[in-house]
């Protein structure tokens, strides 16, 4: 009888934990969904880089860092999902350079954008991370040698990356990072709903749920 009571108690506590966790997640989704409706600028700023159709009904917001290995790993995965759903998904990139010195890599890719080479430079940075940012061991001098592959004027990037406008972009994005409680990169929101449990399958499921809602058969 004693062991049975212990077992029942453990089961009740476990169920309580599961119910409490699910309730918290539901509340978080509602909270951020409300924020997306009432404070759209927290998710998308005028300066935000976007990829995909402006008519897309599914907006994927990604807080990222060009030196983040996981961001690089997820980039082709996200593009594959977008390619499988042409015109339905719009990617919005925001910055969250959490580590010391990481903001310099944001400045580089933003400076490349002034030459019309934003996406080419970002893709190059992701693909060559193993050379210049392997496991957080940053070697920017190696990145400078690689940048010409993106078709950019490196000397001009060295000048433009210090433009105060770029510093303001980072400052604003980091303020939104704090407001949205983004704690690691990449941080995803789909139509304002946060990715609660991180992973490839979880992100795909969240996107697919919104696709089903926005584009019912």
DRENVEXDREN-796816 format. One record per residue (C-alpha): residue number from 1; residue in one letter; y, z, x. Coordinates in Angstrom, 3 decimals. Layout:
<rs>
zakol:NUM, zase:a, Y:Y, Z:Z, X:X $
...
</rs>
This chain:
<rs>
zakol:1, zase:x, Y:0.000, Z:0.000, X:0.000 $
zakol:2, zase:x, Y:2.343, Z:0.913, X:2.842 $
zakol:3, zase:x, Y:1.795, Z:-2.424, X:4.595 $
zakol:4, zase:x, Y:2.208, Z:-4.287, X:1.306 $
zakol:5, zase:x, Y:5.602, Z:-2.646, X:0.747 $
zakol:6, zase:x, Y:6.663, Z:-3.532, X:4.286 $
zakol:7, zase:x, Y:5.594, Z:-7.121, X:3.705 $
zakol:8, zase:x, Y:7.500, Z:-7.330, X:0.439 $
zakol:9, zase:x, Y:10.594, Z:-5.839, X:2.080 $
zakol:10, zase:x, Y:10.463, Z:-8.381, X:4.907 $
zakol:11, zase:x, Y:10.020, Z:-11.212, X:2.403 $
zakol:12, zase:x, Y:12.971, Z:-10.034, X:0.316 $
zakol:13, zase:x, Y:15.172, Z:-9.738, X:3.408 $
zakol:14, zase:x, Y:14.129, Z:-13.207, X:4.566 $
zakol:15, zase:x, Y:14.879, Z:-14.727, X:1.172 $
zakol:16, zase:x, Y:18.209, Z:-12.926, X:1.111 $
zakol:17, zase:x, Y:19.077, Z:-14.337, X:4.518 $
zakol:18, zase:x, Y:18.154, Z:-17.883, X:3.457 $
zakol:19, zase:x, Y:20.124, Z:-17.635, X:0.210 $
zakol:20, zase:x, Y:23.095, Z:-16.135, X:2.047 $
zakol:21, zase:x, Y:23.026, Z:-18.848, X:4.705 $
zakol:22, zase:x, Y:22.835, Z:-21.644, X:2.144 $
zakol:23, zase:x, Y:25.664, Z:-20.066, X:0.129 $
zakol:24, zase:x, Y:27.826, Z:-19.868, X:3.256 $
zakol:25, zase:x, Y:27.137, Z:-23.517, X:4.081 $
zakol:26, zase:x, Y:27.974, Z:-24.594, X:0.536 $
zakol:27, zase:x, Y:31.222, Z:-22.640, X:0.672 $
zakol:28, zase:x, Y:32.104, Z:-24.235, X:4.006 $
zakol:29, zase:x, Y:31.501, Z:-27.710, X:2.604 $
zakol:30, zase:x, Y:33.706, Z:-26.940, X:-0.409 $
zakol:31, zase:x, Y:36.380, Z:-25.455, X:1.837 $
zakol:32, zase:x, Y:36.613, Z:-28.481, X:4.114 $
zakol:33, zase:x, Y:36.305, Z:-30.887, X:1.204 $
zakol:34, zase:x, Y:39.355, Z:-29.211, X:-0.302 $
zakol:35, zase:x, Y:41.175, Z:-29.368, X:3.020 $
zakol:36, zase:x, Y:40.385, Z:-33.083, X:3.261 $
zakol:37, zase:x, Y:41.866, Z:-33.661, X:-0.177 $
zakol:38, zase:x, Y:44.937, Z:-31.448, X:0.220 $
zakol:39, zase:x, Y:45.560, Z:-31.753, X:3.969 $
zakol:40, zase:x, Y:44.349, Z:-35.193, X:4.926 $
zakol:41, zase:x, Y:46.432, Z:-35.194, X:8.097 $
zakol:42, zase:x, Y:44.226, Z:-32.465, X:9.582 $
zakol:43, zase:x, Y:41.459, Z:-35.052, X:9.757 $
zakol:44, zase:x, Y:43.382, Z:-38.284, X:10.310 $
zakol:45, zase:x, Y:46.704, Z:-38.527, X:12.139 $
zakol:46, zase:x, Y:48.881, Z:-41.613, X:12.487 $
zakol:47, zase:x, Y:47.951, Z:-41.763, X:16.168 $
zakol:48, zase:x, Y:44.188, Z:-41.546, X:15.567 $
zakol:49, zase:x, Y:42.061, Z:-44.376, X:16.912 $
zakol:50, zase:x, Y:39.926, Z:-45.979, X:14.220 $
zakol:51, zase:x, Y:37.052, Z:-48.422, X:14.066 $
zakol:52, zase:x, Y:35.865, Z:-50.169, X:10.925 $
zakol:53, zase:x, Y:37.383, Z:-51.393, X:7.690 $
zakol:54, zase:x, Y:40.423, Z:-49.653, X:6.215 $
zakol:55, zase:x, Y:38.789, Z:-50.223, X:2.820 $
zakol:56, zase:x, Y:35.698, Z:-48.183, X:3.766 $
zakol:57, zase:x, Y:34.980, Z:-45.303, X:1.384 $
zakol:58, zase:x, Y:33.073, Z:-43.223, X:3.940 $
zakol:59, zase:x, Y:35.292, Z:-41.773, X:6.658 $
zakol:60, zase:x, Y:33.511, Z:-40.382, X:9.715 $
zakol:61, zase:x, Y:35.770, Z:-38.135, X:11.775 $
zakol:62, zase:x, Y:34.587, Z:-37.323, X:15.280 $
zakol:63, zase:x, Y:36.246, Z:-34.793, X:17.558 $
zakol:64, zase:x, Y:35.249, Z:-35.952, X:21.025 $
zakol:65, zase:x, Y:35.871, Z:-35.886, X:24.752 $
zakol:66, zase:x, Y:35.363, Z:-38.983, X:26.960 $
zakol:67, zase:x, Y:33.672, Z:-36.717, X:29.543 $
zakol:68, zase:x, Y:31.258, Z:-35.203, X:27.002 $
zakol:69, zase:x, Y:27.658, Z:-36.279, X:27.626 $
zakol:70, zase:x, Y:26.599, Z:-35.681, X:24.032 $
zakol:71, zase:x, Y:29.539, Z:-37.750, X:22.785 $
zakol:72, zase:x, Y:28.342, Z:-40.600, X:24.980 $
zakol:73, zase:x, Y:24.785, Z:-40.212, X:23.697 $
zakol:74, zase:x, Y:25.872, Z:-40.301, X:20.036 $
zakol:75, zase:x, Y:28.258, Z:-43.257, X:20.395 $
zakol:76, zase:x, Y:25.636, Z:-46.041, X:20.126 $
zakol:77, zase:x, Y:23.899, Z:-44.116, X:17.343 $
zakol:78, zase:x, Y:27.086, Z:-44.015, X:15.287 $
zakol:79, zase:x, Y:27.792, Z:-47.695, X:15.916 $
zakol:80, zase:x, Y:24.244, Z:-48.559, X:14.822 $
zakol:81, zase:x, Y:24.750, Z:-46.754, X:11.506 $
zakol:82, zase:x, Y:28.084, Z:-48.541, X:11.029 $
zakol:83, zase:x, Y:26.508, Z:-51.924, X:11.780 $
zakol:84, zase:x, Y:23.793, Z:-51.225, X:9.215 $
zakol:85, zase:x, Y:26.482, Z:-50.548, X:6.586 $
zakol:86, zase:x, Y:29.153, Z:-53.203, X:7.221 $
zakol:87, zase:x, Y:32.555, Z:-52.433, X:5.754 $
zakol:88, zase:x, Y:31.477, Z:-49.103, X:4.285 $
zakol:89, zase:x, Y:32.142, Z:-46.673, X:7.153 $
zakol:90, zase:x, Y:35.350, Z:-46.057, X:9.072 $
zakol:91, zase:x, Y:35.181, Z:-44.098, X:12.329 $
zakol:92, zase:x, Y:38.168, Z:-41.927, X:13.242 $
zakol:93, zase:x, Y:38.294, Z:-40.483, X:16.745 $
zakol:94, zase:x, Y:40.070, Z:-37.221, X:17.490 $
zakol:95, zase:x, Y:40.210, Z:-35.343, X:20.788 $
zakol:96, zase:x, Y:38.805, Z:-31.975, X:21.756 $
zakol:97, zase:x, Y:39.004, Z:-31.736, X:25.574 $
zakol:98, zase:x, Y:37.798, Z:-28.155, X:25.798 $
zakol:99, zase:x, Y:37.142, Z:-27.967, X:29.547 $
zakol:100, zase:x, Y:39.775, Z:-27.613, X:32.236 $
zakol:101, zase:x, Y:40.933, Z:-31.034, X:33.372 $
zakol:102, zase:x, Y:39.199, Z:-32.893, X:30.529 $
zakol:103, zase:x, Y:42.553, Z:-33.821, X:29.017 $
zakol:104, zase:x, Y:43.095, Z:-36.159, X:31.981 $
zakol:105, zase:x, Y:40.232, Z:-38.358, X:30.796 $
zakol:106, zase:x, Y:41.789, Z:-38.512, X:27.349 $
zakol:107, zase:x, Y:45.056, Z:-39.565, X:28.978 $
zakol:108, zase:x, Y:43.275, Z:-42.336, X:30.853 $
zakol:109, zase:x, Y:41.648, Z:-43.865, X:27.789 $
zakol:110, zase:x, Y:44.863, Z:-43.541, X:25.765 $
zakol:111, zase:x, Y:46.795, Z:-45.230, X:28.570 $
zakol:112, zase:x, Y:44.213, Z:-48.034, X:28.502 $
zakol:113, zase:x, Y:44.936, Z:-48.361, X:24.804 $
zakol:114, zase:x, Y:48.523, Z:-49.290, X:25.643 $
zakol:115, zase:x, Y:47.018, Z:-52.384, X:27.292 $
zakol:116, zase:x, Y:44.895, Z:-53.146, X:24.220 $
zakol:117, zase:x, Y:41.746, Z:-51.994, X:26.016 $
zakol:118, zase:x, Y:41.020, Z:-48.676, X:24.334 $
zakol:119, zase:x, Y:37.515, Z:-49.330, X:23.044 $
zakol:120, zase:x, Y:36.457, Z:-51.289, X:26.114 $
zakol:121, zase:x, Y:37.582, Z:-48.438, X:28.375 $
zakol:122, zase:x, Y:35.957, Z:-45.737, X:26.260 $
zakol:123, zase:x, Y:32.670, Z:-47.621, X:26.223 $
zakol:124, zase:x, Y:32.842, Z:-48.069, X:29.995 $
zakol:125, zase:x, Y:33.529, Z:-44.358, X:30.462 $
zakol:126, zase:x, Y:30.581, Z:-43.416, X:28.274 $
zakol:127, zase:x, Y:28.196, Z:-45.832, X:29.988 $
zakol:128, zase:x, Y:29.188, Z:-44.722, X:33.511 $
zakol:129, zase:x, Y:29.395, Z:-40.969, X:32.925 $
zakol:130, zase:x, Y:26.387, Z:-40.452, X:35.170 $
zakol:131, zase:x, Y:28.519, Z:-41.654, X:38.075 $
zakol:132, zase:x, Y:31.796, Z:-39.816, X:37.543 $
zakol:133, zase:x, Y:30.980, Z:-36.897, X:35.204 $
zakol:134, zase:x, Y:27.354, Z:-35.999, X:35.722 $
zakol:135, zase:x, Y:26.627, Z:-32.573, X:34.146 $
zakol:136, zase:x, Y:30.272, Z:-31.579, X:34.286 $
zakol:137, zase:x, Y:30.638, Z:-32.447, X:37.965 $
zakol:138, zase:x, Y:33.734, Z:-34.555, X:37.578 $
zakol:139, zase:x, Y:34.609, Z:-37.066, X:40.249 $
zakol:140, zase:x, Y:37.661, Z:-38.921, X:38.891 $
zakol:141, zase:x, Y:38.048, Z:-40.909, X:42.079 $
zakol:142, zase:x, Y:34.821, Z:-42.726, X:41.194 $
zakol:143, zase:x, Y:36.114, Z:-43.442, X:37.689 $
zakol:144, zase:x, Y:39.203, Z:-45.148, X:39.087 $
zakol:145, zase:x, Y:36.940, Z:-47.515, X:41.000 $
zakol:146, zase:x, Y:35.057, Z:-48.369, X:37.800 $
zakol:147, zase:x, Y:37.992, Z:-48.904, X:35.444 $
zakol:148, zase:x, Y:38.694, Z:-52.535, X:36.438 $
zakol:149, zase:x, Y:35.415, Z:-53.435, X:34.721 $
zakol:150, zase:x, Y:37.183, Z:-52.765, X:31.413 $
zakol:151, zase:x, Y:39.773, Z:-55.388, X:32.245 $
zakol:152, zase:x, Y:42.658, Z:-52.964, X:32.697 $
zakol:153, zase:x, Y:45.526, Z:-52.686, X:35.148 $
zakol:154, zase:x, Y:44.614, Z:-49.441, X:36.915 $
zakol:155, zase:x, Y:48.019, Z:-48.931, X:38.503 $
zakol:156, zase:x, Y:49.637, Z:-49.190, X:35.079 $
zakol:157, zase:x, Y:47.186, Z:-46.633, X:33.674 $
zakol:158, zase:x, Y:48.121, Z:-44.212, X:36.458 $
zakol:159, zase:x, Y:51.734, Z:-44.471, X:35.260 $
zakol:160, zase:x, Y:51.168, Z:-44.558, X:31.488 $
zakol:161, zase:x, Y:48.776, Z:-41.615, X:31.369 $
zakol:162, zase:x, Y:51.716, Z:-39.300, X:32.070 $
zakol:163, zase:x, Y:53.650, Z:-40.556, X:29.055 $
zakol:164, zase:x, Y:54.792, Z:-37.506, X:27.002 $
zakol:165, zase:x, Y:53.566, Z:-39.241, X:23.828 $
zakol:166, zase:x, Y:49.976, Z:-38.928, X:25.027 $
zakol:167, zase:x, Y:50.436, Z:-35.235, X:25.793 $
zakol:168, zase:x, Y:51.707, Z:-34.774, X:22.221 $
zakol:169, zase:x, Y:48.610, Z:-36.528, X:20.843 $
zakol:170, zase:x, Y:46.355, Z:-34.103, X:22.683 $
zakol:171, zase:x, Y:48.467, Z:-31.135, X:21.618 $
zakol:172, zase:x, Y:48.302, Z:-32.154, X:17.956 $
zakol:173, zase:x, Y:44.570, Z:-32.843, X:18.044 $
zakol:174, zase:x, Y:43.885, Z:-29.478, X:19.639 $
zakol:175, zase:x, Y:45.964, Z:-27.787, X:16.930 $
zakol:176, zase:x, Y:43.791, Z:-29.520, X:14.320 $
zakol:177, zase:x, Y:40.687, Z:-28.514, X:16.271 $
zakol:178, zase:x, Y:41.756, Z:-24.907, X:15.815 $
zakol:179, zase:x, Y:42.604, Z:-25.354, X:12.129 $
zakol:180, zase:x, Y:39.221, Z:-26.949, X:11.415 $
zakol:181, zase:x, Y:37.335, Z:-24.492, X:13.628 $
zakol:182, zase:x, Y:35.748, Z:-27.199, X:15.777 $
zakol:183, zase:x, Y:33.948, Z:-25.348, X:18.558 $
zakol:184, zase:x, Y:32.062, Z:-28.057, X:20.429 $
zakol:185, zase:x, Y:31.922, Z:-31.797, X:20.952 $
zakol:186, zase:x, Y:31.125, Z:-33.987, X:19.276 $
zakol:187, zase:x, Y:32.288, Z:-32.344, X:16.060 $
zakol:188, zase:x, Y:31.683, Z:-34.431, X:12.934 $
zakol:189, zase:x, Y:33.123, Z:-34.492, X:9.426 $
zakol:190, zase:x, Y:32.144, Z:-37.057, X:6.792 $
zakol:191, zase:x, Y:34.745, Z:-37.409, X:4.041 $
zakol:192, zase:x, Y:35.875, Z:-33.928, X:5.023 $
zakol:193, zase:x, Y:32.400, Z:-32.403, X:4.893 $
zakol:194, zase:x, Y:31.335, Z:-30.806, X:8.196 $
zakol:195, zase:x, Y:28.041, Z:-31.460, X:9.920 $
zakol:196, zase:x, Y:26.576, Z:-27.989, X:9.518 $
zakol:197, zase:x, Y:23.447, Z:-28.395, X:11.639 $
zakol:198, zase:x, Y:23.813, Z:-30.650, X:14.663 $
zakol:199, zase:x, Y:21.421, Z:-33.512, X:15.348 $
zakol:200, zase:x, Y:20.868, Z:-37.256, X:14.970 $
zakol:201, zase:x, Y:18.860, Z:-36.945, X:11.756 $
zakol:202, zase:x, Y:21.286, Z:-34.427, X:10.272 $
zakol:203, zase:x, Y:24.281, Z:-36.675, X:10.958 $
zakol:204, zase:x, Y:22.516, Z:-39.697, X:9.506 $
zakol:205, zase:x, Y:21.581, Z:-37.711, X:6.386 $
zakol:206, zase:x, Y:25.161, Z:-36.519, X:5.891 $
zakol:207, zase:x, Y:26.493, Z:-40.063, X:6.222 $
zakol:208, zase:x, Y:23.804, Z:-41.443, X:3.912 $
zakol:209, zase:x, Y:24.584, Z:-38.813, X:1.283 $
zakol:210, zase:x, Y:28.209, Z:-39.924, X:1.227 $
zakol:211, zase:x, Y:27.201, Z:-43.600, X:1.194 $
zakol:212, zase:x, Y:25.050, Z:-42.933, X:-1.853 $
zakol:213, zase:x, Y:27.919, Z:-41.147, X:-3.578 $
zakol:214, zase:x, Y:30.579, Z:-43.716, X:-2.744 $
zakol:215, zase:x, Y:28.439, Z:-46.820, X:-3.146 $
zakol:216, zase:x, Y:25.940, Z:-46.082, X:-5.950 $
zakol:217, zase:x, Y:23.478, Z:-48.854, X:-6.687 $
</rs>
